[in-house]
Amino acid sequence: MRPTPADKRQAFRALHAEGCFVLPNPWDAGSAVLLESLGFKALASTSAGMAWGMGRPDYGVARDEVLSHLSVLTHASALPVNADFENGFSDDPEGVAANVALAADTGVAGLSVEDSTGDAQNPLYEFDLAVARIAAAHKALAGSGVVLTARSEGFIRGRPDLDETIRRLTAFAEAGADCLYAPGLPGEAEITAVVRAVAPLPVNVLSPGLPVATLAGWGVRRISVGGSLARAAWGGFLAAAREIADQGTFDALARGAPGGELNRIFAEAQARLG
């Protein structure tokens, strides 16, 4: 039986209450189905993975294209889906509010809003505006059950200031964020400082390549991998294609997933979801 959006939101919120879980990032319906088959409890979209699949660079997709993509993911899997919703596709709080409401209508169980402007010279929204944007998103999602994750992007946008990152994250928490996320935190000192600063709210970490158990021991509740799974898939594709183009041989194709296994997994998912 296909779970309802309300079912997924309740399950997703419960995952944040204790322990630590991995939130892998599919980039299309097939990768979402495969990740579900491996036993993960929830999924997250990836703006980069989606864009690459469309032959575009990261941040090269429009809002309505993202909304359509989110609908595909939420219908492909019985798992809760968290939306990588970039900067909310608007600079002003009113626009963010309207857009996150549209994202909620796709059936997502959670979504993230960044404080990144897309302007290399001024990469982060001014503090008060950044907080107002999260407050507007929180108000727009009130009563929906959707988990709102507020992201502060300084460590991946050329502004690696831990004090300012914590200042923003704690203000986002006060503005109504349910989960906090600062991608690119470099190590234990920075990660644990963020965890302590926003406790008891959960913290998401972009995997730095460390074991789940290590990050869980630091107090992290949620781990995502961003576009890394998509990059791994593209890496295998490029290696095989380059071998054919450059050498005229086909050895790398033998490392592909067996077609029979893929057909079985997708057939089972189709039967389960109807």
C-alpha positions as CSV (number, residue, x, y, z in Angstrom):
1,M,0.0,0.0,0.0
2,R,1.4,3.4,-1.0
3,P,2.0,5.6,2.0
4,T,0.4,9.1,2.0
5,P,2.4,12.3,2.2
6,A,1.3,12.6,5.8
7,D,2.6,9.1,6.5
8,K,5.9,10.0,5.0
9,R,6.2,13.3,6.9
10,Q,5.5,11.6,10.2
11,A,8.1,8.9,9.5
12,F,10.6,11.5,8.4
13,R,10.1,13.7,11.5
14,A,10.5,10.6,13.7
15,L,13.9,9.8,12.1
16,H,15.2,13.1,13.5
17,A,14.1,12.5,17.0
18,E,17.0,10.2,18.0
19,G,20.0,8.3,16.6
20,C,21.7,9.0,13.3
21,F,20.6,8.2,9.8
22,V,22.0,8.5,6.3
23,L,20.0,10.5,3.7
24,P,21.3,9.4,0.3
25,N,20.6,11.5,-2.8
26,P,19.1,10.0,-5.9
27,W,18.9,12.0,-9.1
28,D,16.0,10.3,-10.9
29,A,13.3,7.7,-10.3
30,G,15.5,4.7,-10.9
31,S,18.2,5.7,-8.5
32,A,15.5,6.5,-5.9
33,V,14.1,2.9,-6.3
34,L,17.5,1.3,-6.0
35,L,18.3,3.2,-2.9
36,E,15.0,2.2,-1.3
37,S,15.8,-1.4,-2.2
38,L,19.0,-1.2,-0.1
39,G,17.1,-0.4,3.1
40,F,17.6,3.3,3.5
41,K,14.9,5.0,5.5
42,A,14.6,8.3,3.6
43,L,16.0,10.1,0.5
44,A,17.0,13.6,-0.5
45,S,17.1,15.2,-3.9
46,T,20.3,16.6,-5.3
47,S,20.2,19.8,-7.3
48,A,23.6,18.9,-8.9
49,G,22.6,15.4,-9.8
50,M,19.3,16.6,-11.3
51,A,21.1,19.3,-13.3
52,W,23.7,16.9,-14.7
53,G,21.0,14.4,-15.7
54,M,19.5,17.3,-17.8
55,G,22.9,18.2,-19.3
56,R,23.2,21.3,-17.3
57,P,25.5,22.6,-14.5
58,D,24.5,22.7,-10.9
59,Y,22.0,25.6,-10.2
60,G,21.1,25.5,-13.9
61,V,17.5,24.5,-13.5
62,A,14.3,26.5,-13.0
63,R,11.9,26.3,-10.1
64,D,9.1,24.6,-12.1
65,E,11.6,22.0,-13.4
66,V,12.6,21.2,-9.8
67,L,9.0,21.0,-8.7
68,S,8.3,18.5,-11.5
69,H,11.4,16.5,-10.5
70,L,10.3,16.4,-6.9
71,S,7.0,15.0,-7.9
72,V,8.8,12.2,-9.9
73,L,10.9,11.3,-6.8
74,T,8.0,11.3,-4.3
75,H,5.9,9.0,-6.6
76,A,8.8,6.7,-7.4
77,S,9.5,5.6,-3.8
78,A,7.6,4.8,-0.7
79,L,10.3,6.6,1.3
80,P,10.1,10.2,2.6
81,V,11.9,12.6,0.3
82,N,13.7,15.8,1.4
83,A,14.0,18.4,-1.3
84,D,17.2,20.2,-2.1
85,F,15.3,23.5,-2.7
86,E,18.4,25.7,-3.3
87,N,17.7,29.2,-2.1
88,G,14.0,28.9,-2.4
89,F,14.2,30.3,-5.9
90,S,13.6,33.8,-4.6
91,D,15.6,36.5,-2.9
92,D,12.7,38.0,-0.9
93,P,10.9,36.2,2.0
94,E,7.5,36.4,0.3
95,G,8.8,34.6,-2.8
96,V,10.5,32.0,-0.6
97,A,7.2,31.4,1.2
98,A,5.2,31.0,-2.0
99,N,7.8,28.6,-3.5
100,V,8.2,26.3,-0.5
101,A,4.4,26.0,-0.4
102,L,4.5,24.8,-4.0
103,A,7.3,22.3,-3.0
104,A,5.2,21.0,-0.2
105,D,2.4,20.3,-2.7
106,T,4.7,17.8,-4.5
107,G,4.5,15.5,-1.5
108,V,8.0,16.0,-0.1
109,A,8.5,15.2,3.6
110,G,11.2,17.9,4.1
111,L,13.0,20.6,2.2
112,S,16.1,22.8,2.7
113,V,16.5,26.5,2.1
114,E,20.0,28.0,1.7
115,D,21.3,31.4,2.6
116,S,23.4,31.5,-0.6
117,T,22.7,34.3,-3.1
118,G,24.4,32.9,-6.2
119,D,26.5,36.0,-6.4
120,A,30.2,35.2,-6.1
121,Q,31.0,38.7,-4.8
122,N,28.3,38.6,-2.1
123,P,27.7,34.9,-1.6
124,L,25.5,35.0,1.5
125,Y,22.3,37.0,2.1
126,E,22.6,39.7,4.7
127,F,22.0,38.3,8.1
128,D,18.5,39.8,8.8
129,L,17.3,39.0,5.3
130,A,18.6,35.4,5.7
131,V,16.7,35.0,8.9
132,A,13.5,36.5,7.5
133,R,13.6,34.1,4.6
134,I,13.7,31.1,7.0
135,A,10.9,32.6,9.1
136,A,8.8,33.0,6.0
137,A,9.4,29.4,4.9
138,H,8.5,28.2,8.4
139,K,5.2,30.2,8.3
140,A,4.3,28.9,4.9
141,L,4.9,25.2,6.0
142,A,3.1,25.6,9.3
143,G,0.8,22.6,9.9
144,S,2.0,20.7,6.9
145,G,4.4,18.4,8.8
146,V,7.2,19.2,6.3
147,V,10.6,19.3,8.0
148,L,12.3,22.6,7.3
149,T,16.1,22.5,7.1
150,A,17.9,25.8,7.2
151,R,21.3,25.8,5.5
152,S,24.2,28.2,6.0
153,E,26.6,28.0,3.1
154,G,29.6,30.0,4.2
155,F,32.0,27.0,4.3
156,I,31.4,26.1,0.6
157,R,30.9,29.7,-0.7
158,G,34.3,31.2,0.3
159,R,33.2,32.5,3.7
160,P,34.4,29.8,6.2
161,D,33.7,31.6,9.4
162,L,32.5,29.3,12.1
163,D,31.3,32.0,14.5
164,E,29.2,33.6,11.7
165,T,27.9,30.1,10.7
166,I,26.8,29.4,14.2
167,R,25.2,32.8,14.6
168,R,23.2,32.2,11.5
169,L,22.2,28.6,12.4
170,T,21.0,29.6,15.9
171,A,19.0,32.4,14.4
172,F,17.5,30.1,11.9
173,A,16.5,27.8,14.7
174,E,14.8,30.6,16.5
175,A,13.0,31.5,13.3
176,G,11.4,28.0,13.1
177,A,13.9,25.7,11.3
178,D,13.5,22.0,12.4
179,C,17.0,20.9,11.3
180,L,20.2,22.8,10.7
181,Y,22.9,22.3,8.1
182,A,26.2,23.9,7.3
183,P,27.7,21.9,4.4
184,G,31.5,21.8,4.2
185,L,32.3,21.8,8.0
186,P,35.9,20.5,7.9
187,G,36.2,18.4,11.0
188,E,35.2,17.3,14.5
189,A,35.8,20.7,16.2
190,E,33.5,22.6,13.8
191,I,30.9,19.9,13.6
192,T,30.6,19.4,17.4
193,A,30.5,23.2,17.9
194,V,27.5,23.4,15.6
195,V,25.8,20.4,17.3
196,R,26.2,22.0,20.7
197,A,25.1,25.4,19.5
198,V,21.7,24.3,18.1
199,A,20.9,21.5,20.5
200,P,18.5,19.9,20.9
201,L,17.6,20.4,17.3
202,P,19.1,17.9,14.8
203,V,22.1,18.7,12.6
204,N,22.7,17.4,9.1
205,V,26.2,17.0,7.9
206,L,27.5,16.6,4.3
207,S,29.5,13.4,4.6
208,P,33.2,14.2,5.0
209,G,34.0,10.5,4.2
210,L,34.0,9.4,7.9
211,P,32.0,6.4,9.1
212,V,28.4,6.9,10.3
213,A,29.4,5.7,13.7
214,T,32.0,8.5,14.1
215,L,29.6,11.2,13.1
216,A,26.9,9.8,15.3
217,G,29.4,9.9,18.2
218,W,29.8,13.6,17.5
219,G,26.0,14.1,17.9
220,V,25.1,14.3,14.2
221,R,21.6,13.2,13.5
222,R,21.5,13.2,9.7
223,I,24.1,12.6,7.0
224,S,23.7,13.4,3.3
225,V,26.0,12.9,0.4
226,G,24.9,15.6,-2.0
227,G,25.8,14.9,-5.6
228,S,28.4,12.3,-4.7
229,L,26.4,9.3,-5.7
230,A,25.6,11.0,-9.0
231,R,29.3,11.7,-9.5
232,A,30.1,8.1,-8.8
233,A,27.6,6.9,-11.4
234,W,28.9,9.4,-14.0
235,G,32.4,8.3,-13.1
236,G,31.6,4.7,-14.1
237,F,29.9,5.9,-17.2
238,L,32.8,8.1,-18.3
239,A,35.4,5.4,-17.6
240,A,33.5,2.9,-19.8
241,A,32.7,5.4,-22.6
242,R,36.3,6.7,-22.7
243,E,37.7,3.2,-22.9
244,I,35.5,2.6,-25.9
245,A,36.3,5.9,-27.5
246,D,40.0,5.9,-26.8
247,Q,41.0,2.2,-27.0
248,G,38.2,0.5,-28.9
249,T,37.8,-2.0,-26.1
250,F,34.8,-2.8,-23.8
251,D,36.3,-4.3,-20.6
252,A,34.7,-1.7,-18.3
253,L,31.2,-2.7,-19.4
254,A,31.7,-6.0,-17.4
255,R,31.6,-4.0,-14.2
256,G,28.1,-2.8,-14.9
257,A,25.1,-3.9,-12.7
258,P,23.5,-7.1,-14.0
259,G,20.4,-6.3,-16.1
260,G,18.5,-9.1,-14.5
261,E,19.0,-7.7,-11.0
262,L,17.9,-4.2,-12.1
263,N,14.8,-5.7,-13.8
264,R,13.9,-7.6,-10.6
265,I,14.3,-4.6,-8.3
266,F,12.3,-2.3,-10.6
267,A,9.6,-4.9,-11.1
268,E,9.2,-5.4,-7.3
269,A,9.0,-1.7,-6.8
270,Q,6.4,-1.3,-9.5
271,A,4.3,-4.1,-8.0
272,R,4.6,-2.7,-4.5
273,L,3.6,0.9,-5.4
274,G,1.1,0.0,-8.2
